[in-house]
């Protein structure tokens, strides 16, 4: 099972599962289509948008773990 952390590049995280983009959008992180997603980490994006990424990363990891059952 893949596990996401705050130091991962957004574009790499998005490749792990199609529903991750929806999680990021709902959380207020519109970086999915942004050129910065190719070089920006989840933490950097969270800081830039004033978001605490801990809960968002937890939700992504929950999605990924439920898919591997």
Buried (B, 14 or more C-beta within 10 A) or exposed (E): EBEBEBEBBBBBBBEBBEEBBEBBEEBEBEBBEEEBBEEBBBBBBBBEEEBEBEEBBEBBBEBBEEEEE
